Amino acid sequence: MNNEPLANKLRPNKLSLVLGQEHLIGKDKVLTNLVKNKKIFSIILYGPPGSGKTSLANAITNELNVKTRFLNAVVNNKKDFEIVFEETKIYGNIVLVVDEIHRLNKDKQDLLLPMLENGLIILIGLTTSNPYHKINPAIRSRCQIFELLPLSKKDVLKGLKMACKHLDDIDIKPDALNLIATLCNGDYRFALNLLEVSYYSTSDKKITVDVIKSINAKASNPMDEDETGHYDVLSAFQKSIRGSDVNAALHYLARLISSGDLDSIYRRMSVIAYEDIGLANPNMGIRVDACINNCERLGLPEARIPLADMVIDLCLSPKSNSGCMAIDLALKDVEDGNVGNVPKHINAQAFGYKYPHDYPGSYVLQQYLPDILKNRIYYKPKNNKYEKVLKLTLDNIEKIKSMNNK
């Protein structure tokens, strides 16, 4: 009996067979051109589960026809890495694909770094975690980083239709195929696994919506059967909290809980705490984080209780988007090229820099913004209790500036 998962059997060996990721593969895209030019550098591919990281690594190495070794940072021990490094002495350059590279321990890193430095190893690291936060800076600086995006429903459907050709006598209805593509939420591996389980769980190989519902409880939630329904509910959830409508927010929270999608609830509450409540109630971000940690420990159904408390608190909290608006204005200047040179007294050499703590009130008048932006104002406090305090400080600073100008 062959127990190899369908996802492994169908792993693409050419870039043209990889689903999605049009920003990286296709005509005149970076990874396609690297393969076309028969050149590969050390790279890190990061993105959500089922987005095609391993498939992409497999397609790249296969098309380049290079000697490749696949290791896992958790499963494989130091000796496994040493064996690969010994092989480089015999065969020369080897492409080493390391899954879960963010979990690479110090011993393995110490082995890998000199091999990367001298070019004997070309690394393709795979991770679901943000490499800018989770990967050793010494390794990260030797790699180009490419982000993979969740697959679109259209991409998943395309892949599922191709996969059906490899399952003998399969009879799957379009609405069932559509439900699988919706449930996977961009995770193609999940979609293939659900398709395969559905196929082998029937006696006649006929896959219907009812068959999928009997396997996956989440499929019974009507919100998930509509292509945009899930995102509509998430949007309504955030907008209800922003609008301080407790009852509506609790309704949409209940629909999200019933779908089992706690991660989306966590993300929305976290962004609401900073985007919509922000400086009107600065401790809210910490409290949301504490709520999430408790929910993770409790699990459902108990997690519904701290979630409800938190959503009610978010709804009725004072609101301010001043921080969000301030950074967006600053980003627009950067994107428009309005940056200028860092003033000499606060650059790395800091000639003439005045140390604020040497002055009364830990404040001294000096220019911090570049000349072309020296009068720019990004942050405009709102009229809530906490920001009134911030505004007093800003007003005092403006008074000092005004007196100095006179």
N, C-alpha and C positions, 0 to 999 in steps of 0.2 A: 504493500500500500504506500502510495506516494503522498506524504503529508506536507509537501512544500506548498506554502500559501500561494494563492493565485497572484498576489501582488509581487512576489519574487519571480514567478514564472514569466510574468509580463514586463519585467523591468527592461526599459528601452536600452538599446546598444548604440543608438545614434541620436544626435541632438534633435533631428527633425521629428523624432518620435516622442520627445518629451512634451508633456502637456503644459500649457500656459507659459509663464515667465517670458513673455514677449519683450520685456525690457532688457533681457539678457541674451536671449537666443532668437535667431531669425536674421534676415538680411541686414548686414552692416551693424549687427549688435556685437557687444564686446566678447562674449564667450564664443560665439560662432566664428568671429574673426580670428581669435586666438587659435582655435582648432584648425581653421583654414590655413593659417600661417605656420602650422605645426609647432606651436610654442605654447607652453603652459608655465605659469608661475605659481608660487604658493598662494593659495586662496582659502578663505573661510566662507562657507555657504551657511547662512542662517535664515531660519524661517519656521513657521508653525509645522506641527506634525502633518505628514501626508502631502506636503507641498512639492516634493520631488527632489530633495537634497541628495539622497543616495542615488536616485535615478540619473540625476545630472552628472554626478561624479563618475558613475559607471559609463555613461555615454561619452563623456570627455576622454576618459582614459582608453576606452575601447577604440574610439575614432583615431586617437593619436597612436594607438598600437604600442603603448609603453608598458614596461614591466610595472605591475601594480600590486600592492598589498593592502588589504582591508583589515583594520584593527578597531577595537572599541576601547575607549579610554578607561572604562570601568571593568569590562569583562577580561580584557587581555592584561597580563602582568608585565612587569619590567623585563622579564626574560624574553617575552614575545617581541618586544620592541628591540631588544638587543640582537635578536636573530635577524630582523629586517635590516638593521644597521650593518651587520656582518655581511649580508647579501650585497650591499652596495660596494663592498671591497672586491667582490667577484664580478658583478654585472655592471657596475657603474651606477648611474642615476636610476633611482626608483621613485615612483609616485606612491606616497603613503596616504591612504584615506583613513582618517581617524574620526569615527563617530563619537558623539557626545564629548567633543574636544574640550568643552568647558569644565569637564570633570577630570582632566589630566592632572595627576598629582606631581609634586615637586621632583621626585626621582625620575619620572618619565620626561618631564620638561627639561631637566638637566641633560638627559641623553639626547633629546631632540634638538635643542637649540644649536649646538655646534654643527650638527648635520645640516640644519637649515642654513646656517651661516656660510658654510663652504659649498653649498649647492648640491651635495650628494643626495639629499632628500628634497623632493618637491612635495609639499604638504597640501592636502585638500581636507580641511577641517569641516565637520558637519555639526551643527548645534541648533537647538530650538531656543537657546538663550541669547540675549543681546551680547555680542562679543565685546562691545565697548565697556560692559560692566562685568562680565563673567570670565573673560579669557586673559591670561597672563599678558601684560603689556609687551613683554619681550618677544613673545610669539606673535602677538597681534601686529607689532610693528614690522614684522617680516612677511606679512601677508596682505593681499588685497581682500577687502571684505565686500561680499555681494549678498544682498537681502533677497530672499525668495518670498513671494506673496502667496496668500491662500488662493487656490484654484477657483475660478469662477464656476458657476453652475453649468454654464455652457461647456467649459473644458471637461468637467467631470462627466457630463452626459456623453461627450465625445469618447472619452476613455472607456466608459461603461459599455457603450455600443461595440467598441473594438474587443473588449473583454468577453462579451457574449459569444463572439465567434469561436472562442476557445472552450466553450462549455457545450458539449454534445447535446442535441435535442432540447435545448433550453427554449422555453416559451414564456416570455416576460412581457407583460402589458406595458404600454407607454406610461400609464399613470404610476405603475410600480417603479419603473426606472426613474421617473421624475421624483418620486418620494425618496428613493435612495440618494439621489443627487442633492436633494434638499436637506436631508438628515445629516449628511456628512459635513456640512458647513465648511467646504473647501478642503477637507481631508480626504484625498483620493484613496489612501490605503484603507481608511475606514469604509469607504464606499465599496471597494473591491472585496473586503472581508465580509461585509453585509450581503453583497451579491452572492458570494460563494456559499455562505451559510444558508441563505435562502434557497439556493439551487439544490443543495444536498439534503435539505430538511423536507423536501417534497418527494412523493413517490412517482409523480408523473412529470417532474421538472417544469411544472407550471408555476410561475412566480406572480402572485397578485398582491395588491395592497394589503389584503387580509393576512397573507403569509408573512409579509414584512412586519405588520403590526403584532403578530404572534411572537416574533423574535425580538423586536425592539420596542420597549414600552414607550419610548419617546415619540414613536410614530403615531401613537394614539392621540396625541395632542393636536387638535385641529390647527393651532397656530403654525405648526411646522409643515403642514401640507401646502401652504401657500408660499410661493417663492419669496415674497417680500414681507410676509406676515410677521416673522420673527423680528426683523429690523424695524418694522412699524411699531411693534409693541415696545421695543427698547427705546425708540425715539419718543413714544408717548410717555414712557416711564420717566425719562429725563425731563421732558417738557412739563410734566405734571408737577414734579418736584420744584423745578424752576418757577412755576406759576403758583406754588404754595397750595396746591389742591391735594390735601391729605387723602381723601377718599379715592380720587382717581389714581394717585400714585400707588396706594395699597392694592387697588384692583389690578393694575399692570404688574405689580410685584407678584401677586398671586399667580398670574398667567405665566410669568417667567419661572417661578418656583415649580409650577406644575410641569413645565417642560424640562426641568432638571438642569437648566443652564445657569448654575451658580456663578461661573466665571464671568459671564456677561454682566450679571448683577453687580459683582464686585468691581468690575472695571467702570461701569457707569456711576456707581456711588463714589468711587475714587475721583473721577474727573469732575463730578458735580461739586464735591467738597472744595475743589480748587477753582473751577471755572465759574460756578454760579454763586457760591457762598464766600469763598476766598477770604479777603481781609475783613469782612464783616463779622466773621467768627473763625479766627485762625486756628483754633484747636480742633476744628471739625475733621481735618485730614487725619489727625492722630486718632481720633475716636472712630472714624471709619475703618482705619487700619486695624484697630483693636477688635472691632466688630467682625471683620473678615477673618482674623486669626481665630476668634471664638467659633465662628461658623465652620471653619475648617476642622476644628477639634470636635465639634458636636455632630456635624453632618445633618442630613435631613432625617426625620421631620423637625427635630429640635431647632435647627438653624433658622427656621422661619421666624422664631421669636425675636432673636437679636436683630434680624433683618427688618422686621416690622418696626421695632423700636427705633432703629437707625433711620429708616425712611421717614417716619413721622417727625423725627428730630430735624432731618434735612429739610423737609417741607416747611416747617415752622421757624426755621432759623432765619435771621436777617440775611440778606443777599447782597453780594457785590461782585461785579466782574471787572473791577478796576485793574487788577493785576494782569488778567488776560488781555485786556485792551492795551495796557502799557507795553507788554512784550510784543504784541502784534505790530504796534507802531514802530518799535525798535527794529523788529525783523524786516519790516518794509523798507526802512532806511538801508539796512544791510543788503537786501535783495536789489534795491535800486542803485547800489554802488555809493551811497552817501556814507562813507566811512572815515576818510581822512587819516592822518597820521596820529598815533598815540602821542600826547604831549611829552616832551623830553623829560620833564620832572617826575613823570610816573611810569616811564618805560623801564626796561630791565636795568639800565644804568642809574636812573633816578637822580640825575644831577639837579640839585636845587629843590629836592622833595622836602616838604614840610610834614613832619610826623604828627598827626592830629593829637595823639595822647600827650604831647609836650605842651599843649595849649589849654587854656581854661575851657571847661565843657567838652573837651576832646574834639574840638572843631576849630579848623583854621581855613580861611578862605584861600582856595587855589583852584585852578581850572583842571577838570578831569576829562571832559569831553574833548574830542578833536576840534580844531578851530572852526571847521565848517558846520559843526553841530553845537557849538558852545552854548547857545541859547535854547536848544531843543528841550521841550517838556513832553515826556512820555506818560508819566504817572499823574493822574488827576484823581485825588481821593474823593470818595463818595461820602454822603452825609450820615454815616452810621456811627455807633458809639466808638468802636475801635479805631476807625479811620479818622475820626475827629482828633484823636490823640496824635496820629501820624501827621495830620494836617498842621497841628500846632507846631511840631518840630520843623516841618517844611516852611511854615510862615516865619519862624524865628530865623531860619537860615536865610530866607529872602530879605529879612530886615537887615541882617549883617551885610549882605551883598549890597543892598541899597545904600547903607551908610558908607560903605567903602567906596562906592561909585561917586558919592558926593565929595 
